[in-house]
Amino acid sequence: MEDTYRSQFRLPQDLYLKLKAAADGNRRSLNAELIARLEPTFPESLQPNSGDPVQRVCESLANTKLADLMTPDEIQTIARRMLEAVQTK
């Protein structure tokens, strides 16, 4: 494990509990949950001079979850609007 940095971070208790619940819900360790949530915030595909810009953005978006971009309230608003649009057709 030479390529692994071992650390200890302090988190607010409520954030820890949410993170732990998410890890349990995703059936992975707290460490794996942290990695899964942090990795998309550092997309290597957006480094300068690393190929076609459109392709880099597509790759970045493909690895991004809606929850990483929006609050739960914003997601609910969009979900309601989508349902309304489908129901009016």
C-alpha positions as CSV (number, residue, x, y, z in Angstrom):
1,M,0.0,0.0,0.0
2,E,2.8,2.4,-0.8
3,D,0.4,4.5,-2.9
4,T,-2.0,5.0,0.0
5,Y,-1.9,7.9,2.4
6,R,-3.2,7.0,5.8
7,S,-4.9,9.9,7.6
8,Q,-7.3,10.9,10.3
9,F,-9.7,13.6,9.7
10,R,-12.2,15.3,12.0
11,L,-15.8,15.6,10.8
12,P,-18.9,17.2,12.4
13,Q,-20.9,14.4,14.0
14,D,-24.0,15.0,11.8
15,L,-21.9,14.8,8.7
16,Y,-20.2,11.6,9.9
17,L,-23.6,10.0,10.6
18,K,-24.9,11.0,7.1
19,L,-21.8,9.7,5.5
20,K,-21.9,6.4,7.5
21,A,-25.6,6.0,6.5
22,A,-24.8,6.5,2.9
23,A,-21.9,4.0,3.1
24,D,-24.2,1.4,4.7
25,G,-26.9,2.1,2.0
26,N,-24.3,1.7,-0.7
27,R,-22.9,-1.5,0.9
28,R,-19.4,-0.2,1.2
29,S,-17.0,1.0,3.9
30,L,-16.8,4.5,5.1
31,N,-13.4,4.9,3.5
32,A,-14.8,3.6,0.1
33,E,-17.7,6.0,0.4
34,L,-15.4,8.9,1.0
35,I,-13.3,7.9,-2.0
36,A,-16.3,7.4,-4.2
37,R,-17.6,10.9,-3.3
38,L,-14.2,12.7,-3.6
39,E,-12.8,11.2,-6.8
40,P,-15.4,12.8,-9.1
41,T,-14.4,16.3,-7.8
42,F,-10.9,15.8,-9.3
43,P,-11.6,14.6,-12.8
44,E,-8.3,13.9,-14.6
45,S,-10.2,14.2,-17.9
46,L,-10.4,18.0,-17.4
47,Q,-6.7,18.5,-17.2
48,P,-5.4,20.9,-19.9
49,N,-4.2,19.5,-23.2
50,S,-5.6,16.0,-22.5
51,G,-7.6,15.5,-25.7
52,D,-10.8,16.7,-27.3
53,P,-12.5,19.2,-24.9
54,V,-16.0,17.9,-25.8
55,Q,-14.9,14.4,-25.0
56,R,-13.4,15.5,-21.7
57,V,-16.6,17.2,-20.6
58,C,-18.6,14.2,-21.7
59,E,-16.4,11.9,-19.6
60,S,-16.6,14.2,-16.6
61,L,-20.4,14.4,-16.8
62,A,-20.7,10.6,-17.2
63,N,-18.9,10.2,-13.8
64,T,-20.9,12.9,-12.1
65,K,-24.0,12.2,-10.0
66,L,-26.9,14.6,-10.0
67,A,-26.6,14.8,-6.2
68,D,-23.1,16.1,-6.7
69,L,-24.4,19.1,-8.6
70,M,-27.7,19.9,-6.9
71,T,-29.3,20.0,-3.5
72,P,-32.0,17.5,-2.6
73,D,-34.6,20.3,-2.8
74,E,-33.5,21.2,-6.4
75,I,-33.7,17.5,-7.4
76,Q,-37.2,17.3,-6.0
77,T,-38.3,20.4,-7.9
78,I,-37.0,19.0,-11.2
79,A,-38.6,15.6,-10.5
80,R,-42.0,17.4,-9.9
81,R,-41.6,19.4,-13.1
82,M,-40.7,16.3,-15.1
83,L,-43.8,14.5,-13.8
84,E,-46.0,17.5,-14.5
85,A,-44.6,17.6,-18.1
86,V,-45.3,13.9,-18.6
87,Q,-48.8,14.2,-17.2
88,T,-49.8,17.1,-19.4
89,K,-48.8,15.3,-22.6
